[in-house]
Structures are given as C-alpha cells and as structure tokens.
Amino acid sequence: MRYMKKNILFISVLCLSLSSYAQKRTNYVVHYQQSFNGNTAANQNGVLLYTNDQESYVSSEKDMNGQLLPPFERVMVERSGSNTLLLKLAKLKNGSLILTGDSSALSKQQFKATNELKTILGYPCKKVETTINSNKIELWYTAQLGVKGAPTELGQNLGLVLEMVRNGNTRTFATQVERVKAIPDQLKLKGNEKRYDELSYKDLIWKNRFTQIPVFRKERIRFSDDAKSDSILRFANGTVLVKKIKIPRIKSRDQVFVQLVEQSKGDAYDRTGSVFIIPVNKKQSFLDGMKQGMATLPQYDNGNGKTYQGVVRTDGFEPIVELMRFFTPFGVHQFNYLKLKDKVWQDSVIYRQDVSELAGMLSDQEVYMGTFIGNYDKNGHEVSVELTIHPGFDPEEGGNLKKTLPLFTTTNVMEMGGQEYGSMFDQDKGLELSFHLDQDAKNVQLRYITTGHGGWGNGDEFVPKENRIFLNGAIHFKYTPWRNDCGSYRLSNPASGNFATGLSSSDLSRSNWCPGTVTPPIYIDLGDLKAGDHTMRVQIPQGAPEGTSFSSWNVTGTLLFD
C-alpha cells in the first residue's frame, strides 16, 4: 500500500511538472513579407510562421483571417527527439482536407555553410546556401531563440530562418518576431484529413487550381458504320465526333486551353485533324448539314464548276470555328514495333493550344464541340479531348472578352460525309464573302489558320504559296506559310517512309504543317472597322491537278474585336 501511494505521488508530481513545462513552452509567430528586385508589393498576403521547440506551422495572413480561397496549403513540422516529421495539408475547393507526410524530407535537405554573419531584427544570423532546380537559395537563420522554423518547408531544421533569397532577386524576409501564448487551434490537425502519398497529393492540388471540362475520353475516330455511342454524336462514318458541353463563365484575365491526346489504332498515315465549335445561333447551322446532308447547307461557287458546302458566312449561317488544327503523325503507338537503331518512339502525341482569344464565344455557354480526323481505316485513331480554364494571375476582373465573328472555314471535317475539299483557290476569285457589323468595331483582328495540301512532288503540300488577304477590295496582308522544322518530330512517326536520300517523309518541310504537330493561327490586324457591310477575299495561287492528284487549302478565318 505504501509503495502504491509513493507511485501515485510520483505520477502526480510528474503530471504537474509536464503541465508546468507545457505552460512555460515559448511560442513565437514570425511575420514575413516578400520583395522582388528590392520592391515590396502592397497588400500582399504575408507569410506567418508559428513555432515552438516541438512544432512549427507555416500559414498566411489571409488563411488565418478566413480570406484565402482554396486551394491553399499549410506546412507543419512535428519534432520529437531525433525524429522530425514534415507534413503538408491542403484545403480543396470542395472543402475537403488532404494530407501528406514524410519523415525523411528534412534530413534530405543539404546546405553549404558560409562564414557570413549579419543581424536581422536584432538577432545574430548565419548564412547557408543550397541549389534547387538550378535556383540558388540563400538562407539566414538564428539559434538565439531556441526554436526552429522557416517560411517554407526548406530549412525547417536549421534554426529560425529570418530571411530567404532566391537567385539574388526574390527575397522573403521577417518583419516581426513576437511571442504568443499558444499556437492557434485552427492550425492543428482535426483527424478528418484524408492522407495521400506525395505524388497523388500534388496532383490533387494541381488539378484543383483550374477547371477541367472533359469532352472525349479515349474515343475512337475510325471509318466504320457501326461506330455508335449514346452520349456522342458520330458523323461521316465515325470520323467526326460531336458532343454538347457546358462551359462556365470565363473572366477576361483567364486563360483557356484545348488539349488532345492521340494514338494510332490502325491508321499508319499523317491525317488532317481539327477540334472545332459549331455555332448554332443562326437560322441554320453546320450541325443541320451533318444530320440532314451537306447538300442542305449554303453553297459557295467560285466558277470552277464545283460547289463547296457550308464554308462561308451568310445572313442565316455561320461556319464552324476551329479551336485547334492538328496533324496526326505516321502511326504513333500502333506501329512502334517498326524498330530503327537509336530511335525510341513516342507512345502518343499531346496537342495543346491556348485559345483564350475565343473565350467570348465560349463563356457561360452550352456549345457543340467536335473533333475530326480524316481517315478511311476501320481501326483509325483514339483521342482524348478536354478544355481547361485557368484563373488569371491578376485577381481583378479586367476588361471585356473579345467579340467573335466566324467568317469562313474550308477544312472539310465532313470529308468522309461528302464535303468538298477546299480547292476553290484554283480561280483568281479564291474564297470571297461579305459580312455585316451591327456597330463600329475596335482593334479588329483576323484569326487566320492556313495549311496547304496535295501530297506529291508538285502538290501544294510541298510547294510554298503566298496567301493574300483582301479587305473591301484592297490587298491588306500577304505571307507565305511554311514549316521547315518537321524533322524535330521524327520520334512520333514510326511508320513514316524512308527515302534513299536518308530522309524520312516526316522530315520534309510542308505548307505550314508537320506530321504530329499543331498549326497555330496568326493574327492579322485590320484596325477599326465601321458598322455596315464589308467584304473579304482569300487568294492563293493553287497548283494545277496532275491526273487524279489535286491540291487544296484548309483556311479558317474568325474576326476578333472590341
């Protein structure tokens, strides 16, 4: 009994001692600001470090005030004897909390000591250096306060880091060190956080920073009558996919990207491809022609005896608008078994393009979005397509989105459904149309995409041809579209033919395209245009046919204006 009473007394004394120690633990909060080239921005979200001898928490002023919009992240360090655990916590847009941790992360950090000393806020500091991803980092820390911590995960075990300089121009520096009674409870873990490995954790944060709009996921584009789907419209024997999607509001400073991933599933050749929008705000749309036959669409006649369906704007019709024109390589993925010495073929091709200038026709809209690859192969190609919307770096709204006016598109996305090739440039008239502006337009640009086709020696694919743009009867712009960098994409072209010259077909220069690449638009300044009627003409000296071989041009024009 006497032994038990002694134990109870010892435990009571120990608990009182621990309680007293906990009450005496010294807690600090360090306030940091950031400057670039000596300039400190006003109203920035200052970094806050709460720390004591056992734990550290990196947060920010807006986080602590409840003003920080997710996703955002906190860094936590738990110190217990020789064991130090680095934790990262993130809050996502849906309110969920995700967590990752690594007990070896801080021990892997390597620093080079220097002999430099200086005083920061009255505390003597030492300097160390390190290099991360080719960035030189300098850290100044003090041991005087008996605690450790830093404004980022870097240097958490050095001491109390009061200044960090990256590449000599970006400086994070302490402005105040003060004692506090306790570390705020809102920074502590609550137990409802979902734990992930670090790679999955980073991926969730990254994807939470922007809006993803999936359009097609591993869908087959192939020439087959039995290509069907409940949610996707398929036309031209399965070579065209169309889907109606909802796009949220886009702000003027946001950036919009379209991305397509392609693999061959049987087709060995380079093919024209397009990701496009079908305007449906007129009496008749291109979608009507897809459903009812291309002959039902407005016809363009340049006098050469052919008719071209749905290629120019009329009072009651708007042509498709190409977001991105791309070209498949020679058989990527499917034909990777065709081995060559020192060649490691790519497994797929990713096409990604900024289309922010077209946000005005996408924002807060339900749109019909389509993808086309011209081919006659029963296995064809597999594609995944998505739009992503990324918030602007400046949180302010900014100005208005650009207005858009689709003018012409000769890319025959319904090639396998009977749409005529863009061969109207064999006449001087070329492609001509009129358009009407309801009001004065400022800072007008023509978003113009052009590629030449005719795949033999004298065909326009391999012969430079000048493109001329006429506005209201006068020549306004001319240039010769050409790509001479096609050899850069050889590793995406396993089935490309090889010649006795030592070149591959995919190496050859072409009229503004290469197998396995995007052809970006150019932007032709038209100045300010008055309200009323205007005319535009595209003239290209298209080559003459040879036997069954002929040339054609895929051109797209959309007006952008304020």
C-alpha positions as CSV (number, residue, x, y, z in Angstrom):
1,M,0.0,0.0,0.0
2,R,2.9,2.4,0.9
3,Y,4.5,1.5,-2.5
4,M,1.3,2.4,-4.4
5,K,1.0,5.7,-2.5
6,K,4.5,6.5,-3.5
7,N,3.8,5.8,-7.2
8,I,0.6,7.8,-7.1
9,L,2.6,10.7,-5.6
10,F,5.3,10.4,-8.2
11,I,2.8,10.4,-11.1
12,S,1.0,13.4,-9.7
13,V,4.3,15.3,-9.4
14,L,5.3,14.2,-12.9
15,C,1.9,15.4,-14.4
16,L,2.3,18.7,-12.6
17,S,5.8,19.1,-13.9
18,L,4.7,18.3,-17.5
19,S,1.8,20.7,-17.2
20,S,4.1,23.4,-15.9
21,Y,6.6,22.7,-18.7
22,A,3.8,22.9,-21.3
23,Q,2.7,26.2,-19.8
24,K,6.3,27.5,-19.9
25,R,6.9,26.5,-23.5
26,T,7.7,29.6,-25.5
27,N,5.7,30.1,-28.7
28,Y,6.5,32.6,-31.4
29,V,4.9,34.0,-34.5
30,V,7.1,35.3,-37.3
31,H,5.7,37.7,-39.9
32,Y,7.3,37.6,-43.4
33,Q,7.0,39.8,-46.5
34,Q,8.3,39.2,-50.0
35,S,10.1,41.6,-52.4
36,F,11.3,41.3,-56.0
37,N,14.3,43.3,-57.1
38,G,14.0,45.4,-53.9
39,N,10.3,46.3,-54.5
40,T,7.8,45.1,-51.9
41,A,4.3,44.9,-53.3
42,A,1.5,46.5,-51.2
43,N,-1.4,44.4,-49.8
44,Q,0.4,41.1,-50.2
45,N,-0.6,38.0,-48.3
46,G,2.1,37.8,-45.7
47,V,3.5,34.5,-44.6
48,L,3.1,33.6,-40.9
49,L,5.2,31.0,-39.1
50,Y,4.0,29.8,-35.7
51,T,6.7,27.8,-33.9
52,N,8.0,26.4,-30.6
53,D,10.5,23.7,-29.7
54,Q,8.2,20.8,-30.7
55,E,6.2,22.0,-33.7
56,S,6.0,24.6,-36.5
57,Y,3.2,25.7,-38.7
58,V,3.5,27.8,-41.9
59,S,0.4,29.7,-42.8
60,S,-0.5,33.2,-44.1
61,E,-2.4,36.3,-43.0
62,K,-5.4,35.6,-45.3
63,D,-5.5,32.0,-44.2
64,M,-5.7,32.9,-40.6
65,N,-8.4,35.6,-41.3
66,G,-10.5,33.2,-43.3
67,Q,-10.0,35.3,-46.5
68,L,-7.9,32.8,-48.5
69,L,-9.7,31.0,-51.3
70,P,-8.9,27.3,-51.8
71,P,-6.9,25.5,-52.9
72,F,-4.3,26.6,-50.4
73,E,-1.6,24.8,-48.4
74,R,0.0,24.7,-45.0
75,V,3.3,23.3,-43.9
76,M,3.6,21.6,-40.5
77,V,6.7,20.1,-38.7
78,E,6.5,17.8,-35.7
79,R,9.7,17.4,-33.7
80,S,10.1,14.6,-31.2
81,G,13.6,14.0,-30.0
82,S,15.7,13.0,-33.1
83,N,12.5,12.3,-35.2
84,T,11.2,15.1,-37.3
85,L,8.1,14.7,-39.5
86,L,7.2,17.1,-42.3
87,L,3.5,17.3,-43.1
88,K,1.7,19.3,-45.8
89,L,-2.0,20.0,-45.5
90,A,-4.2,21.4,-48.3
91,K,-7.8,22.6,-48.4
92,L,-9.5,22.0,-51.7
93,K,-12.4,23.9,-53.4
94,N,-15.0,21.4,-52.1
95,G,-13.9,22.0,-48.5
96,S,-12.1,18.7,-48.1
97,L,-8.7,18.5,-46.4
98,I,-5.9,16.3,-47.8
99,L,-2.6,15.5,-46.0
100,T,0.8,14.0,-46.9
101,G,3.8,13.4,-44.7
102,D,7.5,12.4,-44.9
103,S,9.8,11.7,-42.0
104,S,12.9,11.9,-44.2
105,A,12.2,15.0,-46.3
106,L,14.0,17.4,-44.0
107,S,17.0,15.2,-43.5
108,K,17.5,15.1,-47.3
109,Q,17.9,18.9,-47.5
110,Q,21.6,19.7,-48.0
111,F,23.1,23.1,-47.2
112,K,26.6,24.6,-47.6
113,A,27.7,26.7,-44.6
114,T,29.4,30.1,-45.1
115,N,31.3,32.4,-42.9
116,E,28.9,35.3,-43.5
117,L,27.1,36.8,-40.5
118,K,24.5,39.6,-40.1
119,T,21.9,40.8,-37.6
120,I,18.2,40.6,-38.5
121,L,15.6,42.3,-36.2
122,G,18.3,42.3,-33.5
123,Y,19.1,38.5,-33.8
124,P,22.6,37.3,-34.9
125,C,22.2,35.1,-38.0
126,K,24.3,32.7,-40.0
127,K,24.1,32.1,-43.7
128,V,23.9,28.8,-45.6
129,E,23.4,28.2,-49.3
130,T,21.8,25.5,-51.5
131,T,20.7,24.9,-55.0
132,I,17.2,23.6,-56.0
133,N,16.3,23.1,-59.7
134,S,19.1,25.4,-60.8
135,N,17.9,28.1,-58.4
136,K,20.4,29.5,-55.9
137,I,18.9,29.8,-52.4
138,E,20.4,31.7,-49.5
139,L,19.0,31.3,-46.0
140,W,19.8,33.4,-42.9
141,Y,18.9,31.8,-39.6
142,T,19.4,32.4,-35.9
143,A,19.8,29.9,-33.0
144,Q,19.3,32.6,-30.3
145,L,15.6,31.9,-29.7
146,G,15.9,28.1,-29.2
147,V,13.3,27.3,-31.8
148,K,13.4,26.2,-35.4
149,G,11.2,27.1,-38.4
150,A,11.1,28.7,-41.8
151,P,8.7,30.5,-44.2
152,T,8.6,27.4,-46.4
153,E,9.5,23.7,-46.0
154,L,13.1,24.5,-46.8
155,G,15.4,25.0,-43.9
156,Q,12.9,24.0,-41.2
157,N,15.7,22.2,-39.2
158,L,18.4,24.9,-39.4
159,G,17.2,27.2,-36.7
160,L,14.8,30.1,-37.1
161,V,15.1,31.3,-40.7
162,L,14.6,35.0,-40.9
163,E,15.5,35.7,-44.5
164,M,15.5,33.6,-47.7
165,V,16.8,34.9,-51.0
166,R,16.3,33.1,-54.4
167,N,18.6,33.9,-57.3
168,G,19.6,37.2,-55.7
169,N,16.3,39.0,-56.6
170,T,13.4,37.3,-54.7
171,R,13.6,37.9,-51.0
172,T,11.4,36.6,-48.2
173,F,12.2,38.4,-45.0
174,A,10.9,38.6,-41.5
175,T,9.4,41.9,-40.4
176,Q,8.4,40.9,-36.9
177,V,9.1,38.2,-34.3
178,E,6.7,38.1,-31.3
179,R,5.9,35.8,-28.5
180,V,2.3,34.4,-28.3
181,K,0.6,32.4,-25.6
182,A,-0.2,29.4,-27.8
183,I,-0.3,28.2,-31.4
184,P,-3.8,28.8,-32.8
185,D,-6.0,25.7,-32.6
186,Q,-7.2,26.3,-36.2
187,L,-3.8,25.2,-37.4
188,K,-3.9,21.8,-35.6
189,L,-4.9,18.6,-37.3
190,K,-8.5,17.6,-36.6
191,G,-8.4,14.0,-37.6
192,N,-10.7,14.3,-40.6
193,E,-7.9,14.9,-43.1
194,K,-7.5,12.3,-45.9
195,R,-3.9,11.1,-46.3
196,Y,-2.3,10.6,-49.7
197,D,1.1,9.8,-51.0
198,E,3.0,12.9,-52.0
199,L,2.6,12.4,-55.8
200,S,-1.2,12.0,-55.5
201,Y,-1.4,14.9,-53.1
202,K,0.5,17.2,-55.5
203,D,-1.7,16.1,-58.4
204,L,-4.9,16.8,-56.5
205,I,-3.8,20.3,-55.6
206,W,-2.6,21.0,-59.2
207,K,-6.0,19.9,-60.7
208,N,-7.8,22.0,-58.1
209,R,-6.2,25.2,-59.4
210,F,-8.1,25.2,-62.7
211,T,-11.3,24.0,-64.3
212,Q,-11.2,20.8,-66.4
213,I,-14.0,20.2,-68.9
214,P,-13.7,16.7,-70.3
215,V,-15.1,16.3,-73.8
216,F,-14.0,12.9,-75.2
217,R,-12.2,10.2,-73.2
218,K,-10.3,7.6,-75.2
219,E,-12.9,7.7,-78.0
220,R,-12.2,6.0,-81.4
221,I,-12.3,8.0,-84.6
222,R,-12.5,5.4,-87.4
223,F,-14.2,4.8,-90.6
224,S,-16.9,2.3,-89.7
225,D,-20.7,2.2,-90.0
226,D,-21.1,0.5,-86.6
227,A,-19.4,3.3,-84.6
228,K,-22.1,4.4,-82.2
229,S,-22.5,6.0,-78.7
230,D,-25.4,7.2,-76.6
231,S,-23.7,10.4,-75.4
232,I,-21.7,11.3,-78.5
233,L,-22.9,12.2,-82.0
234,R,-20.9,10.5,-84.7
235,F,-20.9,11.6,-88.4
236,A,-19.2,10.7,-91.6
237,N,-18.9,7.0,-90.9
238,G,-17.5,7.7,-87.4
239,T,-14.7,10.1,-88.5
240,V,-16.3,13.0,-86.7
241,L,-17.3,13.2,-83.0
242,V,-19.6,15.9,-81.7
243,K,-20.7,16.5,-78.1
244,K,-22.7,19.2,-76.4
245,I,-20.9,20.6,-73.3
246,K,-21.5,23.3,-70.8
247,I,-18.8,25.9,-70.3
248,P,-18.8,28.1,-67.2
249,R,-18.3,31.8,-67.1
250,I,-14.8,32.9,-68.2
251,K,-13.2,36.1,-67.0
252,S,-11.2,38.3,-69.2
253,R,-7.9,37.5,-67.5
254,D,-8.5,33.8,-67.5
255,Q,-6.7,31.5,-70.0
256,V,-8.4,28.8,-71.9
257,F,-6.6,25.8,-73.4
258,V,-7.7,22.9,-75.6
259,Q,-5.8,19.6,-75.3
260,L,-6.0,16.4,-77.4
261,V,-4.1,13.2,-76.9
262,E,-3.9,10.9,-80.0
263,Q,-2.7,7.3,-80.7
264,S,-3.0,5.3,-83.9
265,K,-5.1,2.2,-83.6
266,G,-4.5,1.1,-87.1
267,D,-4.1,4.1,-89.4
268,A,-0.4,4.5,-90.5
269,Y,-0.7,7.8,-92.3
270,D,-0.5,11.5,-91.4
271,R,-4.0,12.9,-91.4
272,T,-5.7,16.3,-91.0
273,G,-7.4,16.8,-87.7
274,S,-9.5,19.5,-86.1
275,V,-11.1,20.5,-82.8
276,F,-13.9,22.9,-83.5
277,I,-17.1,24.6,-82.3
278,I,-20.3,24.6,-84.2
279,P,-22.2,27.9,-83.9
280,V,-25.9,27.4,-83.6
281,N,-27.2,30.9,-83.2
282,K,-28.3,31.4,-86.8
283,K,-31.3,30.0,-88.7
284,Q,-29.2,27.1,-90.0
285,S,-26.1,25.5,-88.5
286,F,-23.3,23.2,-89.7
287,L,-24.9,20.6,-87.4
288,D,-28.0,20.6,-89.5
289,G,-25.9,19.7,-92.5
290,M,-24.2,16.9,-90.6
291,K,-27.6,15.5,-89.7
292,Q,-29.5,16.2,-93.0
293,G,-26.7,16.0,-95.6
294,M,-24.1,18.5,-96.6
295,A,-26.0,19.5,-99.7
296,T,-28.6,21.2,-97.4
297,L,-26.0,23.8,-96.3
298,P,-25.4,27.1,-98.1
299,Q,-23.2,26.5,-101.2
300,Y,-20.2,28.6,-102.3
301,D,-19.5,28.8,-106.0
302,N,-16.3,30.3,-107.4
303,G,-16.9,29.5,-111.0
304,N,-14.8,26.3,-111.4
305,G,-17.8,24.0,-111.6
306,K,-17.7,22.7,-108.1
307,T,-19.9,23.6,-105.1
308,Y,-18.5,24.0,-101.6
309,Q,-20.8,23.3,-98.7
310,G,-21.0,25.3,-95.5
311,V,-17.7,27.1,-95.9
312,V,-18.6,30.8,-95.7
313,R,-20.8,33.0,-93.5
314,T,-24.2,34.1,-94.8
315,D,-27.1,36.0,-93.3
316,G,-28.6,32.8,-91.9
317,F,-25.5,30.6,-91.4
318,E,-22.1,30.6,-89.6
319,P,-19.4,28.1,-90.4
320,I,-17.5,26.1,-87.8
321,V,-14.8,27.7,-85.8
322,E,-11.6,25.7,-85.5
323,L,-10.2,25.9,-82.0
324,M,-7.1,23.8,-83.0
325,R,-5.9,22.3,-86.2
326,F,-3.6,19.4,-85.8
327,F,-2.0,16.7,-87.9
328,T,-1.5,13.1,-86.8
329,P,1.9,11.5,-87.2
330,F,2.7,8.4,-89.1
331,G,1.2,5.6,-86.9
332,V,2.3,6.6,-83.4
333,H,1.8,3.8,-80.8
334,Q,0.2,1.2,-83.2
335,F,3.4,0.9,-85.3
336,N,6.0,1.3,-82.7
337,Y,7.2,-2.2,-83.4
338,L,8.9,-0.8,-86.6
339,K,12.3,-0.6,-84.9
340,L,15.1,1.6,-86.0
341,K,18.5,1.9,-84.4
342,D,18.7,4.5,-81.7
343,K,15.1,5.5,-82.1
344,V,12.7,5.3,-79.2
345,W,9.2,6.0,-80.4
346,Q,6.7,8.2,-78.5
347,D,3.6,6.3,-77.2
348,S,1.2,9.1,-78.0
349,V,1.1,12.7,-79.2
350,I,-0.2,15.6,-77.0
351,Y,-1.5,18.6,-78.8
352,R,-2.2,21.6,-76.5
353,Q,-3.0,25.2,-77.5
354,D,-4.1,28.4,-75.9
355,V,-7.4,29.5,-77.3
356,S,-8.2,32.3,-74.8
357,E,-8.9,34.8,-77.6
358,L,-12.1,32.8,-78.4
359,A,-13.4,32.9,-74.8
360,G,-16.1,35.3,-75.9
361,M,-17.9,32.6,-77.8
362,L,-17.4,30.0,-75.1
363,S,-18.1,31.8,-71.8
364,D,-21.2,30.7,-70.0
365,Q,-22.4,28.8,-73.0
366,E,-23.7,25.3,-74.0
367,V,-21.8,24.6,-77.2
368,Y,-21.4,21.8,-79.7
369,M,-17.7,20.8,-79.7
370,G,-16.4,18.4,-82.3
371,T,-13.2,16.5,-83.3
372,F,-12.3,15.2,-86.7
373,I,-9.5,13.1,-88.2
374,G,-9.8,12.3,-91.9
375,N,-9.1,8.6,-92.4
376,Y,-10.6,5.5,-94.1
377,D,-9.2,3.0,-91.6
378,K,-11.6,0.7,-89.7
379,N,-9.5,0.9,-86.6
380,G,-8.4,4.6,-87.0
381,H,-7.3,6.6,-84.0
382,E,-8.0,7.0,-80.3
383,V,-8.4,10.5,-78.9
384,S,-9.0,12.2,-75.6
385,V,-10.0,15.9,-75.6
386,E,-10.5,18.4,-72.8
387,L,-10.8,22.1,-72.3
388,T,-9.1,23.7,-69.3
389,I,-9.8,27.2,-67.8
390,H,-7.1,28.7,-65.7
391,P,-7.6,31.8,-63.5
392,G,-5.7,34.9,-64.3
393,F,-2.6,35.9,-62.3
394,D,-4.3,39.2,-61.5
395,P,-7.5,38.6,-59.4
396,E,-9.1,41.7,-60.8
397,E,-11.8,41.2,-63.5
398,G,-10.1,43.4,-66.1
399,G,-11.8,44.3,-69.4
400,N,-14.4,42.6,-71.5
401,L,-13.9,39.4,-73.6
402,K,-13.2,39.8,-77.3
403,K,-16.3,39.6,-79.6
404,T,-16.1,37.0,-82.3
405,L,-17.5,36.7,-85.8
406,P,-16.9,33.5,-87.7
407,L,-16.2,34.2,-91.4
408,F,-15.0,31.1,-93.2
409,T,-13.7,27.5,-92.8
410,T,-12.7,25.4,-95.8
411,T,-11.4,22.5,-93.6
412,N,-13.7,19.7,-94.8
413,V,-14.3,18.0,-91.5
414,M,-17.1,16.1,-93.2
415,E,-14.7,14.8,-95.8
416,M,-16.0,11.2,-95.4
417,G,-19.5,12.6,-95.5
418,G,-19.3,14.2,-98.9
419,Q,-18.0,17.7,-98.1
420,E,-15.9,19.1,-101.0
421,Y,-12.1,19.8,-100.5
422,G,-11.0,23.4,-100.3
423,S,-9.9,23.6,-103.9
424,M,-11.7,26.9,-104.7
425,F,-8.3,28.7,-104.9
426,D,-7.7,27.4,-108.4
427,Q,-9.6,30.6,-109.6
428,D,-8.5,34.2,-109.0
429,K,-11.7,34.8,-107.1
430,G,-10.5,32.3,-104.5
431,L,-12.7,32.5,-101.4
432,E,-14.8,35.6,-101.2
433,L,-17.6,36.6,-98.8
434,S,-19.4,39.6,-97.3
435,F,-20.1,40.3,-93.7
436,H,-22.1,42.8,-91.7
437,L,-21.1,44.6,-88.5
438,D,-24.0,45.9,-86.4
439,Q,-21.8,48.5,-84.8
440,D,-18.3,50.0,-85.0
441,A,-15.6,47.5,-84.1
442,K,-12.3,48.5,-82.5
443,N,-9.0,46.7,-82.7
444,V,-10.2,44.2,-85.2
445,Q,-8.0,41.1,-85.9
446,L,-8.5,38.2,-88.3
447,R,-7.6,34.9,-86.6
448,Y,-6.3,33.0,-89.6
449,I,-5.2,29.3,-89.9
450,T,-3.9,28.1,-93.2
451,T,-2.4,24.8,-94.4
452,G,-1.7,23.6,-98.0
453,H,-2.3,20.1,-99.2
454,G,-1.6,18.0,-102.2
455,G,0.7,15.1,-101.3
456,W,3.0,14.7,-104.3
457,G,6.1,16.5,-105.5
458,N,4.4,19.4,-107.2
459,G,1.4,19.4,-104.8
460,D,0.8,22.5,-102.7
461,E,1.8,20.5,-99.5
462,F,5.4,20.7,-100.7
463,V,5.4,23.9,-102.7
464,P,5.4,27.4,-100.9
465,K,2.4,29.5,-101.9
466,E,1.7,33.1,-101.0
467,N,-1.6,33.7,-99.1
468,R,-3.2,37.1,-99.9
469,I,-6.0,38.7,-97.8
470,F,-8.1,41.4,-99.4
471,L,-10.4,43.7,-97.3
472,N,-13.0,45.7,-99.0
473,G,-11.4,45.2,-102.4
474,A,-7.8,46.2,-101.4
475,I,-5.0,43.8,-100.5
476,H,-4.4,44.0,-96.8
477,F,-1.9,41.3,-95.9
478,K,0.2,38.6,-97.6
479,Y,2.6,36.0,-96.4
480,T,3.9,32.5,-97.4
481,P,3.0,29.9,-94.8
482,W,5.8,27.2,-94.4
483,R,7.2,24.8,-91.8
484,N,10.8,23.7,-92.1
485,D,11.1,22.1,-88.6
486,C,9.2,18.8,-89.3
487,G,12.3,16.7,-88.6
488,S,12.0,17.7,-85.0
489,Y,9.1,15.3,-84.6
490,R,10.6,12.1,-86.1
491,L,10.2,10.1,-82.9
492,S,6.4,10.4,-83.2
493,N,6.4,8.9,-86.7
494,P,7.3,5.2,-86.6
495,A,5.5,4.3,-89.9
496,S,7.0,7.2,-91.9
497,G,8.5,6.2,-95.2
498,N,12.3,6.4,-95.5
499,F,13.9,7.5,-98.7
500,A,17.2,6.7,-100.5
501,T,18.4,10.2,-99.6
502,G,18.5,9.3,-95.9
503,L,15.4,11.5,-95.2
504,S,12.1,10.3,-93.8
505,S,8.8,11.6,-95.2
506,S,8.0,13.1,-91.8
507,D,11.2,15.2,-92.1
508,L,10.1,17.1,-95.2
509,S,9.1,20.7,-95.0
510,R,5.5,21.5,-95.7
511,S,2.9,24.3,-96.3
512,N,2.5,25.3,-92.6
513,W,2.2,21.8,-91.0
514,C,4.2,18.8,-89.9
515,P,3.1,15.3,-89.0
516,G,2.4,15.2,-85.3
517,T,2.0,19.0,-84.7
518,V,-0.5,21.8,-84.2
519,T,-0.7,24.6,-86.8
520,P,-1.3,27.7,-84.7
521,P,-3.2,30.7,-86.0
522,I,-1.7,34.0,-87.0
523,Y,-3.4,37.3,-86.1
524,I,-3.8,39.9,-88.9
525,D,-4.5,43.4,-87.7
526,L,-7.4,45.1,-89.6
527,G,-7.6,48.2,-87.5
528,D,-11.0,49.7,-86.7
529,L,-14.0,48.9,-88.9
530,K,-17.2,50.9,-89.2
531,A,-20.6,49.4,-88.8
532,G,-22.1,48.2,-92.0
533,D,-21.2,45.8,-94.9
534,H,-17.7,44.6,-95.7
535,T,-16.0,42.1,-98.0
536,M,-13.1,39.8,-97.6
537,R,-11.2,37.6,-100.1
538,V,-8.6,35.0,-99.6
539,Q,-6.4,34.4,-102.7
540,I,-3.8,31.6,-103.1
541,P,-2.1,30.5,-106.3
542,Q,-3.2,26.9,-106.0
543,G,-1.4,24.4,-108.2
544,A,-3.0,22.6,-111.1
545,P,-4.0,18.9,-110.7
546,E,-2.0,16.1,-112.2
547,G,-4.1,13.1,-113.1
548,T,-6.1,12.2,-110.1
549,S,-3.9,14.2,-107.8
550,F,-5.0,17.7,-106.8
551,S,-4.2,20.5,-104.3
552,S,-6.4,22.2,-101.7
553,W,-6.1,24.6,-98.9
554,N,-7.7,24.5,-95.4
555,V,-8.2,28.1,-94.3
556,T,-10.1,29.3,-91.3
557,G,-10.9,33.0,-90.5
558,T,-12.6,34.4,-87.5
559,L,-12.9,38.1,-86.6
560,L,-11.9,39.2,-83.1
561,F,-12.7,42.7,-81.9
562,D,-13.6,45.0,-79.0
